[in-house]
């Protein structure tokens, strides 16, 4: 309900392999939210923060290898409690000692 007192309704359509007996509102909402959670936490960050879609690397195994590195970096940062990936990337890019400390603390001593 808006502050004006007006009530609005929004309809969304989706496709599922669930039968009508299985697809109750709670389950479908949980599946929908789960999908968008992945989209927002992984795909959006990889595209916007890491510029994955703009990458010109398209041959051989390099695109898959870089995607794996990006996923590893996301996992590493999130395991330290980071919620704003873009800020964390800028911060670590500005401080090589902190970056090595992050890597050394999580992956073993490198230096």
The first five atom37 places (N, CA, C, CB, O) and aatype in JSON, in Angstrom:
{
  "aatype": [20, 20, 20, 20, 20, 20, 20, 20, 20, 20, 20, 20, 20, 20, 20, 20, 20, 20, 20, 20, 20, 20, 20, 20, 20, 20, 20, 20, 20, 20, 20, 20, 20, 20, 20, 20, 20, 20, 20, 20, 20, 20, 20, 20, 20, 20, 20, 20, 20, 20, 20, 20, 20, 20, 20, 20, 20, 20, 20, 20, 20, 20, 20, 20, 20, 20, 20, 20, 20, 20, 20, 20, 20, 20, 20, 20, 20, 20, 20, 20, 20, 20, 20, 20, 20, 20, 20, 20, 20, 20, 20, 20, 20, 20, 20, 20, 20, 20, 20, 20, 20, 20, 20, 20, 20, 20, 20, 20, 20, 20, 20],
  "atom_mask": [
    [1, 1, 1, 1, 1],
    [1, 1, 1, 1, 1],
    [1, 1, 1, 1, 1],
    [1, 1, 1, 1, 1],
    [1, 1, 1, 1, 1],
    [1, 1, 1, 1, 1],
    [1, 1, 1, 1, 1],
    [1, 1, 1, 1, 1],
    [1, 1, 1, 1, 1],
    [1, 1, 1, 1, 1],
    [1, 1, 1, 1, 1],
    [1, 1, 1, 1, 1],
    [1, 1, 1, 1, 1],
    [1, 1, 1, 1, 1],
    [1, 1, 1, 1, 1],
    [1, 1, 1, 1, 1],
    [1, 1, 1, 1, 1],
    [1, 1, 1, 1, 1],
    [1, 1, 1, 1, 1],
    [1, 1, 1, 1, 1],
    [1, 1, 1, 1, 1],
    [1, 1, 1, 1, 1],
    [1, 1, 1, 1, 1],
    [1, 1, 1, 1, 1],
    [1, 1, 1, 1, 1],
    [1, 1, 1, 1, 1],
    [1, 1, 1, 1, 1],
    [1, 1, 1, 1, 1],
    [1, 1, 1, 1, 1],
    [1, 1, 1, 1, 1],
    [1, 1, 1, 1, 1],
    [1, 1, 1, 1, 1],
    [1, 1, 1, 1, 1],
    [1, 1, 1, 1, 1],
    [1, 1, 1, 1, 1],
    [1, 1, 1, 1, 1],
    [1, 1, 1, 1, 1],
    [1, 1, 1, 1, 1],
    [1, 1, 1, 1, 1],
    [1, 1, 1, 1, 1],
    [1, 1, 1, 1, 1],
    [1, 1, 1, 1, 1],
    [1, 1, 1, 1, 1],
    [1, 1, 1, 1, 1],
    [1, 1, 1, 1, 1],
    [1, 1, 1, 1, 1],
    [1, 1, 1, 1, 1],
    [1, 1, 1, 1, 1],
    [1, 1, 1, 1, 1],
    [1, 1, 1, 1, 1],
    [1, 1, 1, 1, 1],
    [1, 1, 1, 1, 1],
    [1, 1, 1, 1, 1],
    [1, 1, 1, 1, 1],
    [1, 1, 1, 1, 1],
    [1, 1, 1, 1, 1],
    [1, 1, 1, 1, 1],
    [1, 1, 1, 1, 1],
    [1, 1, 1, 1, 1],
    [1, 1, 1, 1, 1],
    [1, 1, 1, 1, 1],
    [1, 1, 1, 1, 1],
    [1, 1, 1, 1, 1],
    [1, 1, 1, 1, 1],
    [1, 1, 1, 1, 1],
    [1, 1, 1, 1, 1],
    [1, 1, 1, 1, 1],
    [1, 1, 1, 1, 1],
    [1, 1, 1, 1, 1],
    [1, 1, 1, 1, 1],
    [1, 1, 1, 1, 1],
    [1, 1, 1, 1, 1],
    [1, 1, 1, 1, 1],
    [1, 1, 1, 1, 1],
    [1, 1, 1, 1, 1],
    [1, 1, 1, 1, 1],
    [1, 1, 1, 1, 1],
    [1, 1, 1, 1, 1],
    [1, 1, 1, 1, 1],
    [1, 1, 1, 1, 1],
    [1, 1, 1, 1, 1],
    [1, 1, 1, 1, 1],
    [1, 1, 1, 1, 1],
    [1, 1, 1, 1, 1],
    [1, 1, 1, 1, 1],
    [1, 1, 1, 1, 1],
    [1, 1, 1, 1, 1],
    [1, 1, 1, 1, 1],
    [1, 1, 1, 1, 1],
    [1, 1, 1, 1, 1],
    [1, 1, 1, 1, 1],
    [1, 1, 1, 1, 1],
    [1, 1, 1, 1, 1],
    [1, 1, 1, 1, 1],
    [1, 1, 1, 1, 1],
    [1, 1, 1, 1, 1],
    [1, 1, 1, 1, 1],
    [1, 1, 1, 1, 1],
    [1, 1, 1, 1, 1],
    [1, 1, 1, 1, 1],
    [1, 1, 1, 1, 1],
    [1, 1, 1, 1, 1],
    [1, 1, 1, 1, 1],
    [1, 1, 1, 1, 1],
    [1, 1, 1, 1, 1],
    [1, 1, 1, 1, 1],
    [1, 1, 1, 1, 1],
    [1, 1, 1, 1, 1],
    [1, 1, 1, 1, 1],
    [1, 1, 1, 1, 1],
    [1, 1, 1, 1, 1]
  ],
  "atom_positions": [
    [[0.85, -1.17, 0.0], [0.0, 0.0, 0.0], [0.89, 1.24, 0.0], [-0.96, 0.0, 1.22], [1.84, 1.33, 0.78]],
    [[0.59, 2.14, -0.85], [1.34, 3.38, -0.94], [0.86, 4.36, 0.13], [1.2, 4.0, -2.34], [-0.17, 4.14, 0.76]],
    [[1.6, 5.43, 0.32], [1.19, 6.44, 1.31], [-0.11, 7.12, 0.91], [2.29, 7.48, 1.49], [-0.78, 7.73, 1.75]],
    [[-0.47, 7.02, -0.36], [-1.72, 7.61, -0.84], [-2.92, 6.75, -0.5], [-1.66, 7.83, -2.34], [-4.07, 7.18, -0.65]],
    [[-2.67, 5.53, -0.04], [-3.77, 4.63, 0.26], [-4.15, 3.75, -0.91], [-4.96, 5.41, 0.71], [-5.0, 2.87, -0.77]],
    [[-3.54, 3.97, -2.07], [-3.84, 3.14, -3.23], [-3.14, 1.79, -3.1], [-3.41, 3.86, -4.54], [-2.01, 1.7, -2.64]],
    [[-3.83, 0.76, -3.52], [-3.28, -0.57, -3.53], [-3.0, -0.95, -4.98], [-4.24, -1.6, -2.86], [-3.84, -0.74, -5.85]],
    [[-1.82, -1.5, -5.22], [-1.49, -1.92, -6.59], [-1.16, -3.41, -6.58], [-0.3, -1.1, -7.16], [-0.85, -3.99, -5.54]],
    [[-1.24, -4.0, -7.74], [-0.95, -5.41, -7.89], [-0.08, -5.6, -9.11], [-2.25, -6.25, -8.01], [-0.28, -4.96, -10.15]],
    [[0.9, -6.48, -8.97], [1.8, -6.77, -10.09], [1.76, -8.26, -10.34], [3.26, -6.28, -9.79], [1.85, -9.07, -9.41]],
    [[1.63, -8.63, -11.59], [1.57, -10.04, -11.97], [2.85, -10.4, -12.7], [0.31, -10.34, -12.86], [3.3, -9.67, -13.58]],
    [[3.44, -11.52, -12.32], [4.64, -12.04, -12.99], [4.33, -13.44, -13.47], [5.89, -12.03, -12.05], [3.63, -14.2, -12.8]],
    [[4.86, -13.78, -14.61], [4.68, -15.11, -15.16], [6.02, -15.81, -15.23], [4.02, -15.05, -16.55], [7.05, -15.17, -15.46]],
    [[6.02, -17.1, -15.04], [7.24, -17.89, -15.13], [6.92, -19.27, -15.66], [7.92, -17.98, -13.77], [5.76, -19.68, -15.7]],
    [[7.94, -19.98, -16.05], [7.79, -21.32, -16.57], [8.49, -22.27, -15.61], [8.37, -21.45, -18.02], [9.61, -22.01, -15.18]],
    [[7.84, -23.36, -15.28], [8.42, -24.35, -14.38], [8.08, -25.75, -14.87], [7.92, -24.14, -12.94], [7.1, -25.94, -15.6]],
    [[8.87, -26.69, -14.46], [8.59, -28.09, -14.8], [7.73, -28.75, -13.72], [9.9, -28.87, -14.99], [7.38, -29.92, -13.84]],
    [[7.39, -28.0, -12.68], [6.54, -28.54, -11.62], [5.12, -28.71, -12.11], [6.58, -27.64, -10.39], [4.62, -27.92, -12.91]],
    [[4.48, -29.75, -11.64], [3.06, -29.95, -11.96], [2.21, -29.0, -11.14], [2.64, -31.4, -11.7], [2.69, -28.42, -10.16]],
    [[0.96, -28.82, -11.52], [0.11, -27.87, -10.81], [-0.12, -28.29, -9.37], [-1.21, -27.73, -11.53], [-0.39, -27.44, -8.51]],
    [[-0.02, -29.6, -9.08], [-0.2, -30.08, -7.71], [1.0, -29.67, -6.83], [-0.38, -31.61, -7.69], [0.84, -29.46, -5.62]],
    [[2.18, -29.56, -7.43], [3.41, -29.25, -6.69], [3.68, -27.75, -6.57], [4.59, -29.92, -7.36], [4.29, -27.3, -5.6]],
    [[3.24, -26.99, -7.54], [3.63, -25.59, -7.67], [2.74, -24.68, -6.83], [3.58, -25.16, -9.13], [2.01, -23.85, -7.37]],
    [[2.8, -24.82, -5.5], [2.03, -23.89, -4.68], [2.79, -22.55, -4.6], [1.78, -24.48, -3.25], [3.96, -22.47, -4.97]],
    [[2.12, -21.54, -4.12], [2.67, -20.18, -4.13], [3.96, -20.08, -3.34], [1.66, -19.2, -3.57], [4.9, -19.41, -3.78]],
    [[4.05, -20.72, -2.19], [5.26, -20.62, -1.37], [6.47, -21.23, -2.07], [5.05, -21.31, -0.03], [7.56, -20.65, -2.05]],
    [[6.29, -22.38, -2.68], [7.41, -23.04, -3.36], [7.87, -22.22, -4.56], [7.02, -24.46, -3.8], [9.07, -22.02, -4.76]],
    [[6.92, -21.76, -5.35], [7.27, -20.99, -6.54], [7.98, -19.69, -6.14], [6.01, -20.68, -7.39], [8.95, -19.29, -6.79]],
    [[7.51, -19.04, -5.09], [8.18, -17.81, -4.62], [9.6, -18.11, -4.15], [7.37, -17.16, -3.48], [10.53, -17.36, -4.45]],
    [[9.78, -19.21, -3.42], [11.12, -19.57, -2.94], [12.05, -19.85, -4.12], [11.05, -20.81, -2.02], [13.21, -19.44, -4.1]],
    [[11.57, -20.54, -5.13], [12.38, -20.81, -6.32], [12.72, -19.52, -7.05], [11.65, -21.77, -7.27], [13.86, -19.32, -7.49]],
    [[11.74, -18.64, -7.17], [11.93, -17.35, -7.85], [12.97, -16.51, -7.12], [10.59, -16.58, -7.95], [13.88, -15.97, -7.74]],
    [[12.82, -16.41, -5.8], [13.77, -15.63, -5.01], [15.17, -16.24, -5.05], [13.29, -15.52, -3.55], [16.17, -15.52, -5.11]],
    [[15.24, -17.56, -5.03], [16.54, -18.23, -5.14], [17.23, -17.92, -6.44], [16.37, -19.71, -4.99], [18.44, -17.68, -6.46]],
    [[16.48, -17.91, -7.52], [17.04, -17.59, -8.83], [17.6, -16.17, -8.84], [15.98, -17.74, -9.94], [18.73, -15.96, -9.27]],
    [[16.82, -15.22, -8.37], [17.26, -13.83, -8.39], [18.37, -13.58, -7.38], [16.09, -12.9, -8.13], [19.18, -12.68, -7.57]],
    [[18.42, -14.35, -6.31], [19.52, -14.24, -5.36], [20.83, -14.58, -6.02], [19.29, -15.14, -4.16], [21.83, -13.89, -5.82]],
    [[20.84, -15.64, -6.81], [22.05, -16.02, -7.56], [22.38, -14.95, -8.59], [21.86, -17.4, -8.25], [23.54, -14.57, -8.74]],
    [[21.37, -14.47, -9.28], [21.6, -13.44, -10.3], [22.23, -12.2, -9.68], [20.27, -13.07, -10.99], [23.19, -11.65, -10.23]],
    [[21.71, -11.77, -8.54], [22.21, -10.55, -7.91], [23.55, -10.73, -7.23], [21.2, -10.04, -6.92], [24.37, -9.81, -7.25]],
    [[23.8, -11.88, -6.63], [25.04, -12.08, -5.87], [26.21, -12.54, -6.72], [24.8, -13.07, -4.78], [27.36, -12.34, -6.35]],
    [[25.92, -13.17, -7.85], [27.02, -13.71, -8.65], [27.07, -13.06, -10.02], [26.87, -15.22, -8.8], [28.04, -12.37, -10.34]],
    [[26.05, -13.27, -10.84], [26.12, -12.83, -12.23], [26.23, -11.3, -12.35], [24.88, -13.32, -12.98], [27.02, -10.8, -13.14]],
    [[25.45, -10.59, -11.58], [25.5, -9.13, -11.64], [26.88, -8.63, -11.22], [24.41, -8.51, -10.74], [27.45, -7.76, -11.88]],
    [[27.41, -9.17, -10.15], [28.73, -8.74, -9.67], [29.8, -9.08, -10.7], [29.06, -9.4, -8.32], [30.68, -8.26, -10.97]],
    [[29.73, -10.28, -11.27], [30.74, -10.66, -12.27], [30.67, -9.74, -13.48], [30.55, -12.12, -12.71], [31.7, -9.38, -14.05]],
    [[29.46, -9.36, -13.88], [29.33, -8.51, -15.06], [29.68, -7.06, -14.76], [27.93, -8.59, -15.61], [30.49, -6.46, -15.47]],
    [[29.08, -6.49, -13.72], [29.25, -5.07, -13.46], [30.59, -4.76, -12.79], [28.11, -4.56, -12.59], [31.32, -3.89, -13.26]],
    [[30.92, -5.46, -11.72], [32.15, -5.16, -10.99], [33.39, -5.65, -11.73], [32.1, -5.79, -9.62], [34.39, -4.94, -11.8]],
    [[33.32, -6.86, -12.28], [34.48, -7.43, -12.96], [34.45, -7.22, -14.47], [34.57, -8.89, -12.66], [35.42, -7.56, -15.15]],
    [[33.36, -6.67, -15.02], [33.28, -6.38, -16.45], [33.34, -7.62, -17.32], [34.37, -5.45, -16.83], [33.91, -7.58, -18.42]],
    [[32.78, -8.72, -16.85], [32.9, -9.98, -17.57], [32.3, -9.92, -18.97], [32.24, -11.08, -16.78], [32.92, -10.41, -19.92]],
    [[31.13, -9.33, -19.14], [30.51, -9.28, -20.46], [31.29, -8.41, -21.44], [29.09, -8.75, -20.35], [31.21, -8.62, -22.65]],
    [[32.03, -7.45, -20.92], [32.82, -6.56, -21.78], [34.17, -7.17, -22.16], [33.03, -5.23, -21.09], [34.88, -6.62, -23.0]],
    [[34.51, -8.29, -21.55], [35.81, -8.91, -21.83], [35.89, -9.32, -23.3], [36.03, -10.14, -20.92], [34.92, -9.8, -23.88]],
    [[37.05, -9.12, -23.87], [37.26, -9.48, -25.28], [37.93, -10.83, -25.4], [38.1, -8.41, -25.97], [38.25, -11.28, -26.51]],
    [[38.15, -11.48, -24.28], [38.78, -12.8, -24.29], [37.69, -13.83, -24.6], [39.49, -13.11, -22.91], [36.78, -14.03, -23.81]],
    [[37.81, -14.48, -25.76], [36.73, -15.35, -26.21], [37.21, -16.69, -26.79], [35.92, -14.63, -27.24], [36.38, -17.49, -27.22]],
    [[38.5, -16.95, -26.79], [38.98, -18.17, -27.44], [39.6, -19.12, -26.43], [40.0, -17.83, -28.51], [40.08, -18.72, -25.37]],
    [[39.56, -20.39, -26.78], [40.18, -21.42, -25.97], [39.54, -21.55, -24.6], [41.64, -21.14, -25.81], [38.34, -21.33, -24.43]],
    [[40.36, -21.9, -23.63], [39.88, -22.11, -22.27], [39.97, -20.86, -21.4], [40.68, -23.21, -21.62], [39.55, -20.87, -20.25]],
    [[40.51, -19.78, -21.96], [40.71, -18.55, -21.18], [39.42, -18.0, -20.57], [41.34, -17.5, -22.05], [39.44, -17.62, -19.4]],
    [[38.3, -17.94, -21.31], [37.08, -17.41, -20.69], [36.64, -18.23, -19.47], [35.95, -17.37, -21.72], [36.21, -17.66, -18.47]],
    [[36.73, -19.55, -19.57], [36.34, -20.4, -18.44], [37.31, -20.24, -17.27], [36.28, -21.88, -18.88], [36.91, -20.22, -16.11]],
    [[38.6, -20.13, -17.59], [39.59, -19.96, -16.53], [39.38, -18.64, -15.79], [41.01, -20.02, -17.11], [39.45, -18.61, -14.56]],
    [[39.12, -17.57, -16.53], [38.88, -16.27, -15.89], [37.58, -16.28, -15.09], [38.84, -15.16, -16.93], [37.52, -15.68, -14.02]],
    [[36.56, -16.95, -15.59], [35.3, -17.06, -14.84], [35.54, -17.8, -13.53], [34.21, -17.8, -15.68], [34.99, -17.43, -12.49]],
    [[36.36, -18.85, -13.56], [36.68, -19.6, -12.34], [37.44, -18.71, -11.35], [37.51, -20.86, -12.68], [37.18, -18.76, -10.15]],
    [[38.37, -17.91, -11.85], [39.11, -16.98, -10.99], [38.18, -15.95, -10.36], [40.22, -16.28, -11.78], [38.29, -15.63, -9.18]],
    [[37.25, -15.43, -11.17], [36.3, -14.45, -10.63], [35.43, -15.09, -9.55], [35.42, -13.88, -11.76], [35.18, -14.48, -8.51]],
    [[34.96, -16.29, -9.81], [34.14, -16.99, -8.8], [34.95, -17.24, -7.53], [33.61, -18.32, -9.37], [34.43, -17.1, -6.43]],
    [[36.21, -17.62, -7.69], [37.06, -17.84, -6.53], [37.26, -16.56, -5.73], [38.41, -18.38, -6.96], [37.23, -16.59, -4.5]],
    [[37.45, -15.46, -6.42], [37.62, -14.17, -5.74], [36.35, -13.79, -4.99], [37.99, -13.08, -6.75], [36.41, -13.32, -3.86]],
    [[35.19, -13.99, -5.62], [33.92, -13.7, -4.94], [33.79, -14.55, -3.68], [32.72, -13.97, -5.88], [33.4, -14.05, -2.62]],
    [[34.1, -15.82, -3.79], [34.0, -16.72, -2.64], [34.96, -16.28, -1.53], [34.31, -18.17, -3.05], [34.58, -16.24, -0.36]],
    [[36.19, -15.94, -1.9], [37.18, -15.5, -0.93], [36.71, -14.23, -0.21], [38.53, -15.25, -1.61], [36.77, -14.15, 1.01]],
    [[36.25, -13.26, -0.97], [35.81, -12.0, -0.36], [34.59, -12.2, 0.53], [35.49, -10.97, -1.44], [34.53, -11.66, 1.63]],
    [[33.62, -12.97, 0.06], [32.42, -13.21, 0.87], [32.74, -14.0, 2.13], [31.35, -13.96, 0.04], [32.08, -13.83, 3.15]],
    [[33.76, -14.87, 2.07], [34.12, -15.66, 3.26], [34.72, -14.78, 4.36], [35.12, -16.76, 2.88], [34.78, -15.19, 5.52]],
    [[35.16, -13.58, 4.0], [35.69, -12.65, 4.99], [34.62, -11.7, 5.5], [36.85, -11.86, 4.41], [34.9, -10.82, 6.32]],
    [[33.39, -11.87, 5.02], [32.29, -11.01, 5.47], [32.04, -9.8, 4.61], [32.55, -10.57, 6.85], [31.23, -8.94, 4.96]],
    [[32.72, -9.7, 3.48], [32.54, -8.55, 2.58], [31.14, -8.6, 1.99], [33.61, -8.54, 1.45], [30.69, -9.64, 1.51]],
    [[30.45, -7.46, 2.02], [29.13, -7.38, 1.4], [29.14, -6.49, 0.16], [28.11, -6.84, 2.41], [28.31, -6.67, -0.73]],
    [[30.07, -5.54, 0.09], [30.18, -4.68, -1.08], [31.45, -5.06, -1.83], [30.19, -3.16, -0.67], [32.55, -4.63, -1.49]],
    [[31.27, -5.89, -2.85], [32.41, -6.44, -3.59], [33.19, -5.33, -4.3], [31.94, -7.48, -4.62], [34.42, -5.35, -4.3]],
    [[32.5, -4.37, -4.89], [33.18, -3.3, -5.62], [34.1, -2.5, -4.69], [32.15, -2.36, -6.28], [35.24, -2.21, -5.05]],
    [[33.62, -2.16, -3.51], [34.45, -1.43, -2.55], [35.66, -2.27, -2.13], [33.63, -1.03, -1.3], [36.77, -1.75, -2.02]],
    [[35.44, -3.55, -1.9], [36.53, -4.43, -1.48], [37.58, -4.55, -2.57], [35.99, -5.82, -1.11], [38.78, -4.51, -2.29]],
    [[37.16, -4.68, -3.81], [38.11, -4.79, -4.93], [38.95, -3.52, -5.03], [37.36, -5.05, -6.27], [40.16, -3.59, -5.21]],
    [[38.3, -2.36, -4.92], [39.05, -1.09, -4.97], [40.03, -1.0, -3.8], [38.08, 0.12, -4.94], [41.17, -0.58, -3.97]],
    [[39.58, -1.39, -2.63], [40.43, -1.32, -1.45], [41.65, -2.23, -1.57], [39.64, -1.69, -0.2], [42.77, -1.8, -1.3]],
    [[41.44, -3.47, -1.99], [42.57, -4.39, -2.14], [43.46, -4.0, -3.3], [42.06, -5.82, -2.33], [44.67, -4.24, -3.25]],
    [[42.91, -3.41, -4.34], [43.72, -2.96, -5.47], [44.65, -1.82, -5.05], [42.83, -2.51, -6.63], [45.72, -1.65, -5.64]],
    [[44.25, -1.07, -4.05], [45.06, 0.07, -3.59], [46.11, -0.33, -2.57], [44.16, 1.13, -2.99], [46.98, 0.47, -2.23]],
    [[46.05, -1.57, -2.08], [46.99, -1.97, -1.03], [47.48, -3.39, -1.26], [46.33, -1.85, 0.36], [46.83, -4.36, -0.86]],
    [[48.61, -3.5, -1.9], [49.18, -4.82, -2.16], [49.47, -5.61, -0.89], [50.45, -4.66, -2.96], [49.21, -6.81, -0.87]],
    [[50.0, -4.99, 0.19], [50.23, -5.76, 1.41], [48.94, -6.36, 1.99], [50.88, -4.88, 2.45], [48.94, -7.5, 2.45]],
    [[47.84, -5.59, 1.96], [46.56, -6.13, 2.44], [46.08, -7.27, 1.56], [45.49, -5.02, 2.49], [45.51, -8.25, 2.05]],
    [[46.31, -7.16, 0.27], [45.91, -8.22, -0.66], [46.67, -9.5, -0.35], [46.16, -7.79, -2.12], [46.08, -10.58, -0.28]],
    [[47.99, -9.39, -0.15], [48.78, -10.57, 0.19], [48.38, -11.13, 1.55], [50.26, -10.24, 0.18], [48.4, -12.34, 1.76]],
    [[48.04, -10.26, 2.47], [47.59, -10.72, 3.78], [46.28, -11.5, 3.65], [47.41, -9.52, 4.75], [46.1, -12.54, 4.28]],
    [[45.37, -10.99, 2.82], [44.11, -11.69, 2.58], [44.39, -13.07, 1.99], [43.2, -10.88, 1.64], [43.84, -14.07, 2.45]],
    [[45.22, -13.12, 0.97], [45.53, -14.39, 0.32], [46.3, -15.32, 1.25], [46.33, -14.15, -0.96], [46.02, -16.51, 1.31]],
    [[47.26, -14.78, 1.97], [48.06, -15.59, 2.9], [47.24, -16.12, 4.05], [49.21, -14.78, 3.43], [47.44, -17.24, 4.5]],
    [[46.31, -15.31, 4.52], [45.48, -15.73, 5.64], [44.47, -16.79, 5.27], [44.76, -14.56, 6.21], [44.06, -17.58, 6.12]],
    [[44.07, -16.82, 4.01], [43.06, -17.77, 3.56], [43.63, -18.96, 2.79], [42.05, -17.06, 2.69], [43.06, -20.05, 2.81]],
    [[44.74, -18.75, 2.12], [45.24, -19.78, 1.22], [46.62, -20.31, 1.61], [45.3, -19.24, -0.18], [47.18, -21.14, 0.9]],
    [[47.18, -19.85, 2.71], [48.54, -20.23, 3.09], [49.49, -19.08, 2.79], [48.98, -21.52, 2.36], [49.14, -18.17, 2.03]],
    [[50.64, -19.11, 3.35], [51.59, -18.01, 3.17], [52.2, -18.07, 1.79], [52.69, -18.06, 4.24], [52.69, -19.12, 1.36]],
    [[52.17, -16.95, 1.08], [52.7, -16.85, -0.28], [54.0, -16.06, -0.33], [51.67, -16.2, -1.18], [54.74, -16.17, -1.31]],
    [[54.28, -15.3, 0.67], [55.44, -14.4, 0.58], [56.31, -14.52, 1.8], [55.0, -12.95, 0.41], [57.33, -13.84, 1.9]]
  ]
}
